[in-house]
Amino acid sequence: MAALASAGEAGTPVRFVGAGTKLGWGVPVADSGVIEIRTDGLDRLLEHNEGDLTAIVEAGLPLAEAQRAFAEADQELLLDPPDSAGTATIGGVIAAGDSGPLRNRYGGPRDLVLGVQVGLSDGSVARAGGKVIKNVAGYDLSKLFTGSLGSLGLILELSLRLHPKPPATATAAGETTEPATLAAAALELAKAPLEARCLDLRFGGGDSALLA
Protein backbone atom coordinates (compact mmCIF):
# COMPACT_ATOMS: atom_id res chain seq x y z
CA MET A 1 0.00 0.00 0.00
CA ALA A 2 3.05 2.27 0.07
CA ALA A 3 2.70 3.09 -3.63
CA LEU A 4 -0.95 3.97 -3.12
CA ALA A 5 -0.14 6.24 -0.19
CA SER A 6 2.64 8.00 -2.09
CA ALA A 7 0.38 8.57 -5.07
CA GLY A 8 -2.34 9.93 -2.82
CA GLU A 9 0.02 12.39 -1.15
CA ALA A 10 1.41 13.59 -4.49
CA GLY A 11 -1.95 13.71 -6.23
CA THR A 12 -0.68 11.31 -8.88
CA PRO A 13 -3.37 9.43 -10.81
CA VAL A 14 -3.51 5.69 -10.20
CA ARG A 15 -4.83 2.95 -12.44
CA PHE A 16 -5.84 -0.39 -10.91
CA VAL A 17 -5.46 -3.34 -13.27
CA GLY A 18 -6.41 -6.98 -12.89
CA ALA A 19 -6.55 -8.80 -16.22
CA GLY A 20 -7.00 -5.51 -18.08
CA THR A 21 -10.30 -6.53 -19.68
CA LYS A 22 -12.15 -3.33 -18.72
CA LEU A 23 -9.57 -0.59 -19.11
CA GLY A 24 -11.88 1.28 -21.46
CA TRP A 25 -14.73 1.46 -18.96
CA GLY A 26 -15.57 4.70 -17.19
CA VAL A 27 -13.23 7.63 -17.79
CA PRO A 28 -9.86 6.14 -18.83
CA VAL A 29 -6.81 7.52 -17.05
CA ALA A 30 -4.18 9.10 -19.30
CA ASP A 31 -1.07 6.96 -19.78
CA SER A 32 1.49 9.64 -18.92
CA GLY A 33 2.37 10.13 -15.27
CA VAL A 34 0.11 7.31 -14.10
CA ILE A 35 1.03 4.77 -11.45
CA GLU A 36 -0.31 1.35 -12.38
CA ILE A 37 -1.09 -1.04 -9.54
CA ARG A 38 -1.82 -4.61 -10.59
CA THR A 39 -3.82 -7.19 -8.68
CA ASP A 40 -3.08 -10.27 -10.79
CA GLY A 41 -0.63 -11.41 -8.11
CA LEU A 42 -3.48 -11.53 -5.59
CA ASP A 43 -4.93 -14.73 -7.00
CA ARG A 44 -5.73 -17.03 -4.08
CA LEU A 45 -8.95 -18.67 -2.97
CA LEU A 46 -8.55 -17.97 0.74
CA GLU A 47 -11.62 -19.73 2.12
CA HIS A 48 -14.43 -21.86 0.74
CA ASN A 49 -17.07 -22.57 3.35
CA GLU A 50 -19.16 -25.16 1.56
CA GLY A 51 -21.72 -25.52 4.34
CA ASP A 52 -22.40 -21.78 4.43
CA LEU A 53 -22.23 -21.32 0.66
CA THR A 54 -19.64 -18.56 1.03
CA ALA A 55 -16.08 -17.95 -0.09
CA ILE A 56 -13.31 -15.43 0.43
CA VAL A 57 -11.09 -14.67 -2.55
CA GLU A 58 -8.32 -12.29 -3.44
CA ALA A 59 -9.25 -9.72 -6.05
CA GLY A 60 -6.87 -10.97 -8.74
CA LEU A 61 -8.27 -14.51 -8.84
CA PRO A 62 -9.67 -15.21 -12.33
CA LEU A 63 -13.41 -15.80 -12.23
CA ALA A 64 -13.12 -18.89 -14.43
CA GLU A 65 -10.55 -20.44 -12.08
CA ALA A 66 -12.73 -19.76 -9.04
CA GLN A 67 -15.75 -21.31 -10.76
CA ARG A 68 -13.80 -24.52 -11.35
CA ALA A 69 -12.90 -24.70 -7.67
CA PHE A 70 -16.48 -24.05 -6.55
CA ALA A 71 -17.80 -26.64 -9.02
CA GLU A 72 -15.87 -29.36 -7.18
CA ALA A 73 -18.36 -28.81 -4.33
CA ASP A 74 -21.32 -28.49 -6.73
CA GLN A 75 -21.47 -24.76 -6.09
CA GLU A 76 -21.02 -21.66 -8.22
CA LEU A 77 -20.71 -17.90 -8.09
CA LEU A 78 -23.61 -16.57 -10.12
CA LEU A 79 -21.64 -14.05 -12.13
CA ASP A 80 -21.74 -14.46 -15.90
CA PRO A 81 -20.13 -11.36 -17.44
CA PRO A 82 -19.06 -11.48 -21.09
CA ASP A 83 -15.58 -13.00 -20.87
CA SER A 84 -14.80 -15.15 -23.90
CA ALA A 85 -11.11 -15.38 -22.99
CA GLY A 86 -11.85 -16.53 -19.45
CA THR A 87 -9.29 -14.14 -17.96
CA ALA A 88 -11.43 -11.56 -16.12
CA THR A 89 -10.63 -11.34 -12.41
CA ILE A 90 -13.29 -11.39 -9.73
CA GLY A 91 -12.09 -8.06 -8.37
CA GLY A 92 -12.34 -6.48 -11.80
CA VAL A 93 -15.81 -7.87 -12.41
CA ILE A 94 -17.04 -6.56 -9.06
CA ALA A 95 -15.32 -3.18 -9.43
CA ALA A 96 -16.96 -2.78 -12.85
CA GLY A 97 -20.33 -4.11 -11.70
CA ASP A 98 -20.28 -6.34 -14.77
CA SER A 99 -22.83 -9.11 -15.21
CA GLY A 100 -24.88 -11.13 -17.67
CA PRO A 101 -28.39 -12.58 -17.98
CA LEU A 102 -28.25 -14.38 -14.61
CA ARG A 103 -28.69 -11.05 -12.82
CA ASN A 104 -32.35 -11.06 -13.87
CA ARG A 105 -33.02 -13.88 -11.43
CA TYR A 106 -30.22 -13.83 -8.88
CA GLY A 107 -29.35 -10.15 -8.74
CA GLY A 108 -26.24 -8.32 -9.82
CA PRO A 109 -22.69 -8.38 -8.43
CA ARG A 110 -23.57 -6.24 -5.41
CA ASP A 111 -26.11 -8.87 -4.34
CA LEU A 112 -23.35 -11.50 -4.21
CA VAL A 113 -20.82 -9.45 -2.23
CA LEU A 114 -20.94 -10.05 1.52
CA GLY A 115 -17.82 -8.15 2.48
CA VAL A 116 -14.79 -6.42 1.06
CA GLN A 117 -11.25 -5.46 2.03
CA VAL A 118 -9.93 -2.39 0.23
CA GLY A 119 -6.84 -0.25 0.04
CA LEU A 120 -7.59 3.47 0.42
CA SER A 121 -5.80 6.47 -1.05
CA ASP A 122 -3.85 7.11 2.18
CA GLY A 123 -2.42 3.59 2.08
CA SER A 124 -4.62 2.24 4.85
CA VAL A 125 -6.61 -0.98 4.56
CA ALA A 126 -10.30 -1.00 5.47
CA ARG A 127 -12.94 -3.70 5.74
CA ALA A 128 -16.68 -3.50 5.22
CA GLY A 129 -19.43 -6.08 5.42
CA GLY A 130 -18.85 -9.57 6.76
CA LYS A 131 -18.32 -13.22 5.91
CA VAL A 132 -21.85 -14.56 6.34
CA ILE A 133 -25.07 -14.05 4.41
CA LYS A 134 -27.10 -12.83 7.40
CA ASN A 135 -25.03 -9.77 8.23
CA VAL A 136 -27.31 -6.92 9.32
CA ALA A 137 -25.01 -4.80 11.47
CA GLY A 138 -25.23 -1.24 10.16
CA TYR A 139 -25.02 0.12 6.63
CA ASP A 140 -23.28 -2.25 4.23
CA LEU A 141 -20.47 -0.14 2.81
CA SER A 142 -19.20 -3.08 0.76
CA LYS A 143 -21.98 -2.41 -1.76
CA LEU A 144 -20.48 1.01 -2.54
CA PHE A 145 -17.35 -0.53 -4.01
CA THR A 146 -19.34 -2.66 -6.44
CA GLY A 147 -19.39 -0.82 -9.75
CA SER A 148 -17.18 2.00 -8.45
CA LEU A 149 -14.47 1.29 -11.07
CA GLY A 150 -11.77 1.76 -8.46
CA SER A 151 -12.75 5.35 -7.72
CA LEU A 152 -13.21 4.65 -3.99
CA GLY A 153 -10.24 2.38 -3.45
CA LEU A 154 -8.47 -0.78 -4.54
CA ILE A 155 -10.39 -3.99 -3.88
CA LEU A 156 -8.03 -6.52 -2.27
CA GLU A 157 -10.32 -9.28 -0.98
CA LEU A 158 -13.97 -10.20 -1.37
CA SER A 159 -16.37 -12.29 0.68
CA LEU A 160 -18.90 -13.79 -1.70
CA ARG A 161 -22.21 -15.57 -1.64
CA LEU A 162 -22.38 -18.83 -3.59
CA HIS A 163 -25.30 -20.93 -4.83
CA PRO A 164 -25.81 -24.64 -5.46
CA LYS A 165 -24.76 -25.64 -8.96
CA PRO A 166 -27.41 -27.57 -10.91
CA PRO A 167 -26.32 -30.98 -12.21
CA ALA A 168 -27.04 -29.92 -15.79
CA THR A 169 -28.06 -26.83 -17.73
CA ALA A 170 -29.32 -26.27 -21.26
CA THR A 171 -30.02 -23.29 -23.47
CA ALA A 172 -32.89 -23.16 -25.95
CA ALA A 173 -33.73 -20.55 -28.56
CA GLY A 174 -36.83 -20.00 -30.63
CA GLU A 175 -38.19 -17.51 -33.11
CA THR A 176 -41.72 -16.38 -33.87
CA THR A 177 -43.58 -13.44 -35.32
CA GLU A 178 -46.76 -14.16 -33.35
CA PRO A 179 -47.10 -12.75 -29.80
CA ALA A 180 -49.69 -15.44 -28.99
CA THR A 181 -47.17 -18.16 -29.80
CA LEU A 182 -44.65 -16.51 -27.52
CA ALA A 183 -47.18 -16.27 -24.69
CA ALA A 184 -48.14 -19.93 -25.10
CA ALA A 185 -44.49 -20.97 -25.01
CA ALA A 186 -43.97 -18.98 -21.81
CA LEU A 187 -46.94 -20.75 -20.18
CA GLU A 188 -45.62 -24.16 -21.18
CA LEU A 189 -42.21 -23.26 -19.81
CA ALA A 190 -43.78 -22.20 -16.51
CA LYS A 191 -45.56 -25.57 -16.20
CA ALA A 192 -42.51 -27.64 -17.12
CA PRO A 193 -40.55 -29.44 -14.36
CA LEU A 194 -37.60 -27.17 -15.07
CA GLU A 195 -36.12 -24.19 -13.31
CA ALA A 196 -35.59 -21.34 -15.74
CA ARG A 197 -32.53 -19.33 -14.75
CA CYS A 198 -33.04 -16.53 -17.23
CA LEU A 199 -35.25 -15.63 -20.17
CA ASP A 200 -34.19 -13.04 -22.71
CA LEU A 201 -36.61 -11.60 -25.24
CA ARG A 202 -35.50 -9.73 -28.33
CA PHE A 203 -38.02 -7.73 -30.34
CA GLY A 204 -37.32 -6.97 -34.00
CA GLY A 205 -34.28 -5.38 -35.56
CA GLY A 206 -31.40 -6.93 -37.44
CA ASP A 207 -28.28 -8.47 -35.94
CA SER A 208 -26.51 -5.10 -36.10
CA ALA A 209 -29.17 -3.65 -33.78
CA LEU A 210 -28.12 -5.97 -30.97
CA LEU A 211 -25.09 -4.73 -29.06
CA ALA A 212 -23.48 -7.13 -26.58
N, C-alpha and C positions, 0 to 999 in steps of 0.2 A: 504493500500500500504506500510505500515511500514515493514511488513515481506519481501516484495519484495526488498525494499531499503536495508534492513540489509543483505539480501542474496547477493545482488549485491556488496555491500561494502566488504563483507567477501569472495567473490568468491565462495560461496556455490551453488551447483547445485539446480535448482528448477524444480519441475514437476507440470504442470498445469493439473488439472483433472476436467472434467465435470461429465459425467456418467461413465467414464472409459471404453468406448467401443473401444477406439483406442490406448490403452497404448502400444501396440506392434508396432505401426507405427513409421517410422523414426528410429532413433538411441535411443533405450530405455535408460533412465537414471538409473544408479545403485541405488539400494534401500538404501544402507548405506550412511548416511550423507546427505540425500536429504530432502529439505523442500518441502512439498506438499501443494499446494494452490488449494483449490476447488472452483468451480464456481456454484455448484448446489444450493447454496442459492440465487444466482442472477437469479431468475426465473420468472420475471414479463414481461408481455406485456405492455410496457410503452405507446405506441401510436399506433393507427390503423386508418390511414387516408383513409377511404374507397373511397372517391372521387378521391384521388391522386394515389390510388393503392400502398400505401407505409405503412410501419410499422416500429416501433422502439422497439426492444426487448433486454432484458438482456441476456447475453451469456449462462446462465445456464438454460434457458427455454427449456424444451423438444420440439423437432420438432413436434412430434405427437400432443402435447397439443396446440401448436401454430396453427397447421393446423386445428384443431377443431374450434378454435376461428375465424380464417379467413373464414372458411366454412360457418359460420353464416351470412356472408355478401356475400356469393357466390364468394369468392376469395380464392386463394391458393398461397403458396410459392412453386415454381417449383423446389424443391429439393426432390430427391427420392433415397437417399443412402440406401444400404442394412442395414436394422434395424428391424429384426424380432421381437425383444423385445419391440420396440417402446420407448426406453429410451434415445436414442442419443440426446444430446443437440444441439441447433443451433450453439452455439459458437464452439463446438467440430467439428461439420460437416464443418463449414467454415474454422476453423484452419487446418483441415486435407485436405480441398479441395475435400471432398468426394461427390460422385454423382452417379446417375444411368442413365438409358437410356434416360431420358428426356433432358439431356444435348445436345443430338444430334440435337434437334430442338431449345431449348430455351437458350442454353449456360450453362456453368458450374457455380459453386458457385460465382466466382468472377464477373460474369455478373449480379448477383442478389444483390450484395452488393453496396449500395449507399454511406454509410459512416460507420465509426467505431470509437469507443472510446477504448483506450488501456492503460494498465498500463505498464510503462517502467521499466527497470532494476534499475533506480535510485529512483523509487517510485513515479515519476511524472505521471500525466495522460495527454494523448494527444488525439487529435481528428483529423480525416482526412476524406475527402469527405464531403457529405452533407446529406440532408433529402429528396431531390427531385430528380426525374429522370434526368431532364435537368440541370446537374451541370457540367459546363465546365471551372470552374475557376482553372487553373493550373493543375499540374500533380496529378493524383488521387492516393495518397499514400495508400488509403484503400485497393487497390487491392494487395498490397505487403503482407498484413497479411493473405490473403486467401491462404491456403495451406502451410503456414510457420511453422505449427506444434508447435507454441508457441515460436519459436526461436527468434522472433523480439519483443515479448511482450505478455502480457496477454490480450486477448480480453474481454472487459467488456460489451460493448453495440454494437448493430449493427442496422444500418438503411437499410431496405431491400425493394426490388422491388417485388410487388405482381402481379398476373395475374388473370383475370376472371376465375372462376371455371366452367367447362362445367356441364350442368345438369345431364349428364350421361356419363359413359365411359365403354368400353368393350375391352377385349383382345382376339385376335384370333390367333391360331397357325395352321400351315399346314406343310406338309412334301412332298417332291418330289425329284426324282432323275433326272428330266429333266429340264435343264436351260430354255428351251422355255416355259415350264409351269410356271416357276417362273416369267419370264418376262411378260407373259400374265396376271398373277395374279396382278403384280405390276401396269400394265396399267389399269386394271379394278378398282383397288383400287384408282388410281389417278382420275378416272372419277366418282367415287361414291360420293354422297352428304355427305361425311364424312370428318372430319379433322383428319388426322393421326398425332398422337403426336410423335410416334417413331416407327421405323421399324428395327428390329434386324435380321440379316441373319447369319446362322451358316452353315459352309461348312464342311461336313465330320467329321470323328473322333467319338469315342465312348463317353459315358457320362463322363468317367474319364478324357477326354481331355479338358473338359470345366471347367475352374476354375472360381468361382464367389465369 
